[in-house]
Amino acid sequence: MSIGHPTAILVVPLLALLGGQAMVVMTDAASVWPFTALLALSSLVLCVARPRWGFFGFACALAFHWGFATHHALLHPRLPADHLQHLAKREGTVVVEGRLYREPEGQGGRSRWHLAVEREWTPAGERDATGNVRVTVRNAYRHWRHGDVIRAPLRPRAPKNWDDHFDYMAYLARREIYHVAYLHNDWDVRLVRREGGGVRGWIETGRRRIGRFLERVFEPETGGLLKALVVGDRSGLTPEARDRFVAVGMSHVLSISGLHVGMLSLAVYFLCRVLAGRSTWLLLRFPVHKLAALGSLAPVLLYAAVAGARIPTVRAAIMIGLYQLAVLSGRSASLFRSLALAALIAALVWPGAVMEASFQLSFLAVLFIAGGIRLCRGMPFMLAPEAPREGLLQRYRPAIVLSVLVPVFATLGTGPVVAHHFGILSLAGFIANPLLVPLVGFFIVPAGLLTGFLCLFVPAVSTLLARAVEPVAALFLWCVDLLAGFPMAAFSLPRPGWAMVGVSYAVIAIAAACIHRLLRRSR
């Protein structure tokens, strides 16, 4: 692949950008700035002899510098004078007023708020203030929602890292949260006014209504599962249920990603194509497949917003949107370029996202699935029979093999990172993923999405549909519990460092290159 190749032009600066963001947690700025300056200067000197290589290297140096600077500014910010950081140094409780800029996250009696502070009351009097604070409410008895302006007595404090393997302070800093607070209950919290207008308010209202409907019509366990799959709210799942999903290697099912967004896009695409195919006027004037792609674009973007716009969801929406735009323009879409562009957008919008487990697992899973399928393309077991044969197994052999290989590739690609973050290796995942993921992707997710969206318009029909989804969701949870109870379903192992993770992926890449060369020779 030459330097002028479109994939190289996109991927190499992207890797420099991600490398700069990752370098923030490995070294300090004093040792990185000279390296960046030397790299940029060397690139400019190279421009004299090889202009193309020189400018390309200079672009990579700028990407590295930009990634490091933006992530460093989040982890080590220069806070303004009116920031609430001075409250963290005070003893006692102060009254602050702010707006809930995210929907409260609840589980049991607990609730978690994200409050954007606007003013404060201290013994010195009232004054304007800025800053975000994450508030944990031990006993939440009242209903709060996105957009509420509240007044609460708080004691903001700087967060601390309680786990050596998880940098909680950096996790919050990447979300521009530098202080936390705790409330035993919310009886002393005063509602000043409610602000829920605009597109964001409409989306949060829809999420809230769908979540409450799912809680009301489903059993607690199945309702928690459907809430996680439809609106991205995992508060209805107990810690024991989450541990069982981790034990069987299916924790990715609870995160709305390409599986869910892709199924929605596919369902809407086929629906639009069938409806457009019934119109002779449309058939004679427009390409039906382009109309269907255009019709499925808006629901994908809407679902990504309703699901919380998290990194896996946004990545899937961007990739699907790029593919649909390529169909509309009549051009072919490259999966790897779409994946790289999605990663670039995520890294620019959320600096430091490369250090998040969700970012790493989401992109590695898609990368290994796409690479593994391309590696196996052309092999005998991936080819459909040339002549019709008797039996469904022979006819649908490629689809069956693909449904088995996709979870294997995803598990292989995410295994080292999962071991680094969680210290768990799941053997049951090689059984659970091929058997249960199709059930989630082809029935539970589409039916759950349809149930959730219909409850906003025709609740009676949505209730009838929920009765058909309930037993299937219960069967899925029963299978997860069964597999999680097997001996050696999952076991703990020492968490490898990033150096060992890099060595693991290097070994996988070398093995894949050798297999690719052997397959090319055999062909």
C-alpha positions in Angstrom: 0.0 0.0 0.0 1.6 3.2 -1.2 1.6 6.6 0.6 -0.9 7.9 -1.9 -3.4 5.1 -1.2 -6.6 6.6 0.3 -6.5 4.1 3.2 -2.9 5.0 4.1 -3.7 8.7 3.9 -6.5 8.2 6.5 -5.1 5.4 8.7 -1.5 6.6 9.3 -2.5 10.0 10.6 -5.3 8.4 12.6 -2.8 6.1 14.3 -0.6 9.1 15.1 -3.6 10.9 16.6 -4.5 7.9 18.7 -0.9 7.4 19.7 -0.7 11.0 20.9 -3.8 10.6 23.0 -2.5 7.4 24.5 0.9 8.9 25.2 -0.7 11.3 27.8 -1.1 8.5 30.3 2.4 7.0 29.7 4.6 10.1 30.0 4.6 13.8 30.8 4.4 16.8 28.5 8.0 17.8 29.1 9.3 14.7 27.4 6.8 14.6 24.5 7.1 18.2 23.2 10.7 17.8 22.1 9.9 14.6 20.4 7.0 16.2 18.5 9.1 19.2 17.5 11.9 16.9 16.3 9.5 14.9 14.2 7.9 18.0 12.7 11.4 19.5 11.9 12.6 16.3 10.3 9.5 16.1 8.2 10.1 19.7 6.9 13.7 18.9 6.1 12.5 15.8 4.2 10.2 18.0 2.1 13.3 19.2 0.3 14.2 15.8 -1.1 10.9 13.9 -0.9 8.0 16.5 -0.7 5.2 13.9 -0.6 6.8 11.9 2.3 7.8 15.2 4.1 4.3 16.7 4.1 2.8 13.3 5.0 5.2 13.1 8.0 4.5 16.7 9.0 0.7 15.9 8.9 1.3 12.9 11.2 3.4 15.0 13.6 0.6 17.6 13.7 -2.0 14.8 14.4 0.2 13.4 17.2 0.6 16.8 18.7 -3.1 17.5 18.4 -4.0 14.2 20.1 -1.6 14.7 22.9 -2.6 18.4 23.5 -6.4 17.8 23.5 -6.2 14.8 25.9 -3.6 16.5 28.1 -5.9 19.6 28.4 -8.7 17.3 29.7 -6.6 15.4 32.2 -4.6 18.5 33.4 -7.0 21.4 32.9 -6.5 25.1 33.7 -9.8 25.7 35.4 -11.3 29.3 35.5 -11.5 31.4 38.6 -15.2 30.8 39.1 -14.9 27.0 38.9 -16.3 25.1 41.8 -12.8 23.6 42.6 -12.4 26.0 45.5 -15.5 24.4 47.1 -13.6 21.1 47.3 -11.2 22.8 49.7 -13.9 24.0 52.1 -15.3 22.1 55.1 -19.0 21.8 55.4 -21.9 21.8 53.0 -22.7 24.5 50.5 -25.8 25.0 48.3 -25.3 24.9 44.6 -27.7 25.3 41.7 -27.3 23.6 38.4 -28.9 21.7 35.5 -29.0 17.9 35.0 -27.4 17.6 31.6 -27.9 13.8 31.4 -30.8 11.6 32.3 -30.3 10.3 35.9 -29.0 6.7 36.0 -30.8 4.6 38.6 -30.4 1.1 40.0 -32.5 0.0 42.9 -32.8 2.9 45.2 -29.6 4.5 44.1 -29.3 7.3 41.5 -26.4 9.0 39.8 -26.7 12.6 38.6 -24.5 14.7 36.2 -24.9 18.3 37.3 -23.7 21.4 35.5 -23.3 24.0 38.2 -24.5 27.5 37.5 -24.2 29.3 40.9 -23.4 28.7 44.5 -24.3 30.0 48.0 -21.5 30.3 50.5 -21.2 32.3 53.8 -19.7 35.0 51.6 -22.9 35.2 49.6 -24.3 34.2 46.2 -22.0 34.0 43.2 -21.9 32.5 39.7 -20.0 29.2 39.3 -19.1 26.7 36.6 -18.1 23.1 36.5 -19.6 19.6 36.3 -20.0 17.3 39.3 -21.2 13.7 39.5 -23.6 13.2 42.4 -24.3 9.8 43.9 -27.7 9.6 45.7 -27.9 6.7 48.1 -31.7 6.8 48.4 -33.6 8.5 45.5 -37.3 8.9 46.4 -38.3 11.5 43.8 -38.4 11.5 40.0 -35.8 13.6 38.3 -35.1 14.0 34.6 -32.8 15.6 32.0 -33.1 19.4 32.0 -34.1 19.8 35.6 -32.6 22.9 37.3 -32.1 21.9 40.9 -30.7 23.4 44.1 -28.9 21.0 46.4 -26.7 21.0 49.5 -23.4 19.4 48.4 -19.8 18.9 49.5 -17.9 18.6 46.2 -14.7 16.7 46.4 -12.0 15.6 44.0 -12.5 12.0 42.9 -10.0 9.2 43.9 -8.9 6.0 42.3 -10.1 3.1 44.3 -8.9 0.4 41.9 -5.3 0.0 40.7 -6.6 -1.3 37.3 -9.1 1.5 36.6 -8.2 5.2 36.4 -11.4 6.6 37.7 -10.1 10.2 37.8 -9.0 10.1 34.1 -12.4 8.5 33.2 -14.3 11.4 34.7 -11.8 14.0 33.4 -12.4 12.8 29.8 -16.0 13.8 30.5 -15.0 17.2 31.9 -16.0 16.1 35.4 -13.4 17.0 38.1 -15.5 16.7 41.2 -17.9 14.2 42.8 -20.4 14.6 45.6 -22.6 12.3 47.7 -26.2 12.7 49.0 -27.8 10.3 51.4 -31.3 11.1 50.0 -32.9 13.7 47.8 -35.5 15.2 50.2 -33.5 18.4 50.7 -33.1 18.9 46.9 -35.3 21.7 45.5 -36.6 21.7 41.9 -36.1 25.3 40.6 -37.6 24.7 37.1 -37.8 22.1 34.4 -36.1 22.6 31.0 -36.7 19.9 28.5 -37.2 21.7 25.2 -35.4 21.2 21.9 -34.3 18.1 20.1 -32.3 16.7 23.0 -35.3 17.1 25.4 -37.6 15.4 22.9 -35.1 12.5 22.6 -34.7 12.1 26.4 -38.5 12.2 26.9 -38.9 9.4 24.4 -36.1 7.3 26.1 -37.8 7.9 29.4 -41.2 6.8 28.2 -39.8 3.7 26.4 -37.9 2.7 29.5 -40.8 3.0 31.8 -43.0 1.1 29.4 -40.6 -1.8 29.3 -40.3 -1.9 33.1 -44.1 -2.0 33.3 -45.0 -4.7 30.8 -42.0 -7.1 31.3 -40.8 -9.1 34.2 -37.9 -7.5 36.1 -35.2 -9.6 34.6 -36.4 -9.5 31.0 -37.4 -5.8 31.3 -33.8 -5.0 32.4 -32.5 -6.9 29.4 -34.8 -5.1 27.0 -34.0 -1.7 28.5 -30.3 -2.4 27.9 -30.9 -3.4 24.3 -33.4 -0.7 23.3 -32.4 2.5 25.2 -28.9 1.6 26.4 -30.0 1.7 30.1 -28.4 -1.1 32.0 -29.7 0.0 35.4 -32.3 -2.7 35.4 -29.7 -5.5 35.4 -28.5 -6.7 38.7 -24.7 -7.1 39.3 -25.2 -10.8 39.4 -26.8 -10.8 35.9 -23.9 -8.7 34.5 -21.4 -11.1 36.0 -23.1 -14.0 34.3 -22.9 -12.2 30.9 -19.2 -11.6 31.5 -18.7 -15.3 32.5 -20.2 -16.5 29.2 -18.3 -13.9 27.1 -21.4 -12.0 26.1 -21.0 -8.7 27.9 -20.9 -7.0 24.4 -24.5 -7.9 23.9 -25.5 -5.4 26.6 -23.7 -2.6 24.8 -25.7 -1.2 21.9 -23.3 -1.4 19.0 -23.2 -2.6 15.4 -25.4 -5.6 16.1 -28.4 -3.5 17.2 -27.9 -0.6 14.9 -27.2 -2.9 11.9 -30.4 -4.9 12.5 -32.5 -1.8 12.7 -31.0 -0.5 9.4 -31.5 -3.8 7.7 -35.1 -4.1 8.8 -36.0 -0.5 7.7 -34.1 -1.0 4.5 -36.1 -4.1 3.5 -39.4 -2.5 4.7 -38.7 0.6 2.5 -37.7 -1.6 -0.4 -40.9 -3.7 -0.2 -43.1 -0.6 0.1 -41.3 1.2 -2.7 -41.5 -1.9 -4.9 -45.3 -1.8 -4.8 -45.4 1.6 -6.5 -45.1 1.5 -10.3 -44.5 5.3 -10.3 -41.4 4.9 -8.1 -40.1 1.9 -9.9 -40.1 3.7 -13.2 -38.4 6.9 -11.9 -36.0 6.0 -9.1 -33.7 3.1 -8.1 -35.5 1.3 -5.4 -32.4 0.3 -3.5 -31.3 4.0 -3.2 -34.7 5.0 -1.9 -34.5 2.2 0.7 -31.0 3.3 1.8 -32.2 6.9 2.1 -35.2 5.8 4.1 -33.1 3.7 6.6 -30.6 6.5 7.3 -32.9 8.7 9.5 -33.9 5.8 11.8 -30.3 4.8 12.3 -29.3 8.3 13.5 -32.4 8.6 15.6 -31.7 5.2 17.3 -28.1 6.2 18.0 -29.4 9.3 19.8 -32.1 7.4 21.7 -29.5 4.8 22.8 -27.4 7.5 24.5 -24.9 8.3 21.7 -22.1 6.2 23.2 -19.0 5.3 21.4 -20.0 1.8 20.1 -23.4 3.2 19.0 -21.9 6.2 17.2 -19.2 4.1 15.5 -21.9 1.8 14.2 -24.1 4.6 13.1 -21.2 6.4 11.3 -20.2 3.2 9.5 -23.7 2.4 8.4 -24.3 6.0 7.4 -21.2 6.0 5.2 -22.2 2.8 3.5 -25.7 4.2 2.8 -24.2 7.4 1.5 -22.0 5.3 -0.8 -25.0 3.5 -2.1 -26.8 6.8 -2.7 -23.8 8.1 -4.7 -23.4 4.9 -6.6 -19.9 4.2 -5.3 -18.5 1.2 -3.4 -17.8 1.6 0.3 -14.6 0.3 1.9 -15.3 -1.3 5.3 -11.8 -0.5 6.6 -11.9 3.1 5.5 -15.4 3.5 7.0 -14.1 2.0 10.3 -11.0 4.3 10.2 -13.2 7.4 9.6 -15.6 6.4 12.4 -12.6 6.1 14.7 -11.3 9.5 13.6 -14.6 11.2 14.3 -14.8 9.5 17.7 -11.2 10.5 18.6 -11.9 14.1 17.6 -15.2 14.4 19.4 -14.1 12.5 22.5 -10.4 13.2 23.0 -8.8 10.3 24.9 -11.5 7.8 23.9 -8.8 5.4 22.8 -8.1 4.7 26.5 -11.7 3.7 27.1 -12.5 0.0 27.1 -15.7 0.5 25.0 -13.7 2.2 22.3 -11.0 -0.5 22.2 -13.5 -3.5 22.3 -15.8 -2.0 19.8 -13.3 -1.2 17.1 -11.1 -4.3 17.7 -14.1 -6.6 17.3 -15.2 -5.0 14.0 -11.6 -4.9 12.7 -11.0 -8.6 13.5 -14.3 -9.7 12.2 -13.7 -7.9 8.9 -10.1 -9.1 8.6 -11.0 -12.7 9.5 -13.8 -12.8 6.9 -11.5 -11.4 4.3 -8.8 -13.9 5.2 -11.2 -16.8 4.9 -12.8 -15.5 1.7 -12.4 -18.0 -1.2 -11.9 -21.0 1.1 -14.1 -24.1 0.2 -16.2 -23.9 3.4 -17.1 -20.3 2.6 -18.3 -20.9 -1.0 -21.9 -21.8 -1.8 -22.4 -25.0 -3.8 -22.4 -24.4 -7.6 -25.4 -26.6 -8.2 -28.5 -27.0 -6.0 -28.1 -29.9 -3.5 -30.5 -31.6 -1.2 -30.5 -30.5 2.4 -30.5 -27.2 4.1 -27.0 -27.7 5.6 -25.4 -27.7 2.2 -27.4 -24.9 0.8 -26.9 -22.6 3.8 -23.4 -23.7 4.6 -21.6 -20.3 4.1 -24.2 -18.6 6.4 -23.8 -21.3 9.1 -20.0 -21.2 9.0 -20.0 -17.4 9.1 -22.3 -17.3 12.1 -19.7 -19.5 13.9 -16.6 -17.7 12.7 -17.8 -14.2 13.5 -18.0 -14.7 17.3 -14.7 -16.6 17.2 -13.0 -13.6 15.4 -14.5 -11.1 17.8 -13.4 -13.1 20.8 -9.9 -13.5 19.4 -9.7 -9.8 18.7 -10.9 -8.6 22.0 -9.4 -11.3 24.2 -6.1 -9.5 25.1 -7.9 -6.2 25.9 -10.6 -8.0 27.9 -7.9 -9.8 29.9 -6.1 -6.4 30.5 -9.2 -4.6 31.7 -11.1 -7.4 33.5 -8.7 -10.2 34.2 -11.2 -12.8 32.9 -11.0 -15.4 30.1 -14.3 -16.9 29.1 -14.3 -20.4 27.5 -18.1 -20.5 27.5 -18.1 -17.6 25.0 -17.0 -19.9 22.2 -20.3 -21.8 22.8 -22.6 -19.0 23.9 -21.8 -16.5 21.1 -22.5 -18.7 18.1 -25.7 -20.1 19.7 -27.2 -17.1 21.4 -26.1 -14.0 19.5 -28.2 -14.9 16.4 -31.2 -15.2 18.8 -30.5 -11.7 20.1 -29.8 -10.2 16.7 -32.5 -11.7 14.6 -35.4 -11.7 17.1 -35.0 -10.0 20.5 -33.4 -6.8 19.2 -35.8 -6.1 16.3 -38.8 -7.1 18.3 -37.7 -5.1 21.3 -37.1 -2.0 19.1 -40.5 -2.3 17.5 -42.1 -2.7 20.9 -40.3 0.3 22.3 -41.1 2.6 19.3 -44.7 1.4 19.1 -45.4 2.3 22.8 -45.0 6.0 21.9 -47.9 5.8 19.4 -50.0 2.7 19.9 -49.4 1.3 23.4 -52.1 -1.4 23.0 -50.3 -3.0 20.0 -47.0 -2.7 21.8 -48.3 -4.6 24.8 -49.5 -7.4 22.6 -46.1 -7.6 20.9 -44.4 -7.6 24.4 -46.2 -10.8 25.2 -44.5 -12.6 22.3 -41.1 -11.2 23.2 -41.3 -12.1 26.9 -40.8 -15.9 26.6 -38.0 -15.6 24.1 -36.1 -13.1 26.3 -36.7 -15.4 29.3 -35.3 -18.4 27.3 -32.3 -16.3 26.4 -31.6 -15.4 30.0 -32.1 -19.0 31.1 -29.5 -20.2 28.5 -27.0 -17.6 29.8 -27.6 -18.7 33.4 -27.1 -22.4 32.3 -23.8 -21.7 30.5 -22.5 -19.5 33.3 -22.9 -22.4 35.7 -20.7 -24.8 33.8 -17.4 -25.6 35.4 -14.5 -23.6 33.9 -17.0 -21.4 32.1 -14.7 -18.5 32.9 -11.6 -18.1 35.1 -9.5 -15.3 36.4 -6.0 -14.7 35.2 -3.3 -12.1 36.0 -4.0 -8.8 34.1 -1.4 -8.4 31.4 0.2 -4.9 30.9 0.0 -3.0 27.7 3.3 -4.3 26.6 2.1 -7.9 26.8 -1.2 -6.9 25.0 0.9 -5.4 22.2 3.0 -8.6 22.0 -0.2 -10.7 21.8 -1.6 -8.6 18.9 1.8 -8.8 17.1 1.7 -12.6 17.4 -1.8 -12.7 16.0 -0.8 -10.4 13.1 2.2 -12.5 12.2 0.1 -15.7 12.3 -2.6 -14.1 10.1 0.1 -12.9 7.6 1.5 -16.5 7.4 -1.9 -18.0 6.9 -2.7 -15.4 4.2 0.5 -16.3 2.4 -0.2 -20.0 2.6 -3.7 -19.6 1.3 -2.5 -17.4 -1.6 0.0 -20.1 -2.6 -2.6 -22.9 -2.4 -4.9 -21.0 -4.7 
